[in-house]
Amino acid sequence: MSPLFSRLTTVFIITHLVIALNLRSAPTSAHESFSQEQKQDIQKIIYDFIQENPEAILLAIQRHRKNTEIAELARTRAAIKNKNKELTRDETDPVIGNPAGNVTVVEFFDYRCGYCKQILPTIQKLLKSDKNLRLVYKEFPILGPASMLASRAALSVWRIAPDKYQAFHEELMSSRSSINQSMVMNIAKKMGLKIDVLKQVMEDKSIDAKIASTFKLADSLGVNGTPAFVIGGEVVPGVADIATLRRLISKARKN
């Protein structure tokens, strides 16, 4: 522990001891416990210390931020462990790559998310280069009704023709056109899907329930944007480069 931090700790300990002793000895409420003179003395101790050691504030903030990050990481890892089956082995989730792969990567995404579109080539490259990789897609339509329409259609494709899901997904994700009913159905036709069957499945309440469960899962993991990846015990938000993803996959494989 640095001398500066030791002094800072001492100041706060003294202050809290004074407060504790005063509160213990006085039956009155906290704001009535100190005389005006005592309040001024305590304020002066703190003020003088800050004036003499301005870097102490920055140090305290940095330590607090670090401790918060450590606590958040531990919470996330615990949530991933607790939700592992729902996260990686939910049969209603689309899975591509090697179904028996020894590492599972989970991606939360939205079809209208520009960053999700941006990272698609990286995902394709990973799957092509790593034949032992299993990728779980979490349809997470957070960007409005058009996103919801696309996810409902994609999940329905997974249900009625899972072998066509990847092509459907990549066609939707690669498109720069606005997503609407006509556009989605045109892609489905191009894939050789039966449109009447697709529309019927899209209206099934279980599709809505699936999307709702994904939102709940994302919330439990602290995922509130797209894309977001879960690899091993870590959540990786945003557009991660391929080197970062490969490093985390390698780490998960070793563990």
N, C-alpha and C positions, 0 to 999 in steps of 0.2 A: 504494500500500500504506500502511495506517495505521501511525503510530508504534508503537501497541500491538502490532499484528501483527508488525511488524519486530522488536520486542523479544522477543516470544514465539518467533519463528523463530530468533533468535540463540541463545536459551537452548537450544532443542532441537538446533541445529547444534553448539553447544559440547559438549553432553552426548554426542551421537553421535560427535563427533570423539574425545572422551576415551575412549569405549568402543572405537572402531575402533583407535586407537593402542595401547590396552592389549591388545586381542585380538591385534593384529599382532605385538607384542613378546613375548607370552607363549604358550608351547606348551600351557599347561594349559587345562582346560575353562572355559567362560564364567563359571560361578558361582565359580570359584577365581581369576579374573583380578584382582579388586580386593581390597585389604585392607579390613578392617572400617572403618577410618578413611576410606578413599577412598569407600566406599559411602555413609557418613554425609555426606561433603562434597557428593557429587552430589545426594543426597536433600535436603540443606539448600538447595542452589541452586534446585532446582525448587520446594521448599516456600516459600522466601522469595519467589520470583517470584509464585507463586499468591496468597500472602497480600497482596502489594503490588498485584497486578493480578487480582482475582477475576473480573473481566469477561472475562479472557483465555480462561477455560475455555468460557464461553458462546460467545465468538467462534469458538473452535476447533471447537466442536460444530456451530455454524451453517455454517461453511465446509465442514466434512466432509460435513454433510448435503447442502449444495448441490452439492458435487462428486459425491456419490453419485447424486443425482437427475439430474445432467447425464450421468453415465456410463450410468445406467439408460435414460435417454431415447435416447441414442445406440445402445445395444444393442437396444432395442425397434425403433427405426427400421430398423436393419440387418436385424433378423429379419423385419420386415414386407416389406422389399425382397426379401430372399432367398426368402421364402415367398409372394410376391405371386400367382403363378399358382394355387397350392394354396388360397390365401386367397380369391381373387376369381373364379377361372375354373374351379373344379372342377364339372364337369357333374352330379355326383351331389348337389350342394347345391341346395336350393330357391331360386329367384330370383323376386322379384316386383317390381312397378313397371315401369320401362321397361328391357327387356332390353338395349337399345342405349344406355342412359343414359351421360352423360359423367362421372358420378361414381358410384362404388360405395361403399355403406355396408354393412359386415358386422356382423351382430349374433350374438353367442354368447348363448344363452338356455336356460332350463329351464322346462318347462310348470308346474312346481310353485313356481316362484320368484315371490313376491309382488311384488317390484320389477319383474320382467319384465311381469307383468300390469298393473302401475301405468303402465308406459311405453307400453303398446300404443296408447292413444289418440293419444299424441304421434307415434308412428310412422305411424299412419293419417293424421294431419293433414299430416305431411311429404310422404307419398306423394301425397296429394290436391293439395297446393299446388305441388309440384315435379314436373313431368311429365318431367323429364330425369334422374330419380334411379333408380338401380338398387340394389335391396336384396337382399343374400345372407343367407340364414338358416343359421346353424351350429347344428344340433341338438346341445346340450351338456348331457346329462342327469346332472347332478352330485348331485341330491338324492334318490337312491335308486331302488329297483325301479319304483315308479309312474312316475317321470320317464322311466326307460328304456323302459317300455311305451309311453308316449305318443310318445316320439321314434321308436321303431321303427315305430309305426303311421303317424306323419306322414311319415317318409321313404318308407314303402311307398306311401302315397297319392301322393307326388311321383313315384314310379316308375310307377305304373299309371294315374294320372289327374292329371297336373300342373296342369290347369286347375282342379281342385277343392282343391288344396293350401291356398291362401290362406284359403278359407272354413273348411276343416277346422282349420287353424292358429288362426284367430281364435276359432272356437267353443271349442276346447280352452283357449286362453289366457284367454278371457273367463269360463269356467266357475269357479264357486266350490265346486263339488262335488269330492269326493275322486275322484282318478283311479283307475280300475280297468278290467278287461277289458270289463265290461258297459257302462260309461259310454262308453268309446272306441268300441265297436262300435255303440252307439246313434247316436253322432254320424255315424259312417260310413254307417249306414243312411239317416239323414236327408239325407246328401249324395248318395244314390243309388248308393253304391259296392257292388260285389259282395263280400260279407263273406268267402266262401270263398276268393276270389282274394286279398283283403287279408291274411287269416291266413296263406296260403301264402307270400306275399312276406315277411311279417314274420319268418318262420322261416328265410329265406335268410341264409346266413352272410355274404353281402356287406353286409347291413344292419349286422351287428355290426362288420364291418371298417370300414365308413364311420364309425360312431360312435367306434371306437377311434382312427381317424386324426384325427378332430376333437379328441379329448382330447390327442393328441400335438401337434397344431398349437397348441392353446391353451397347452400347457406351453412350447412354444418361444417364444411371445409374452409369457409371464408372465401369462397370463389364468388366474385361479383362482377366479373368481366370476361371477355373472350378475346383471343383464345386463352385457355388455361390448361396446363398439362399436369397430370399426377404421374410421377415416376418414382417407384420405390416409396420412400417415406416423405417425399417432397412435392410441394405444389409449385409449379413454375408458371407465373403469369406472363402474358404477352408473347411477342414474337421472339422466341429464343432461337439463337443460331444453331446450325447443325452440330457444331463442335460441342456446345453446351448439352444438347440433347444426347449426343453419343456418350459424353462423359457420364451423365446421369444414368443412362442405360447400362453402361459398363459397371458403374458402382452398384446398381441394383442387381446385376447379374452375379457379381461377386458375393453379395449378401444373401 
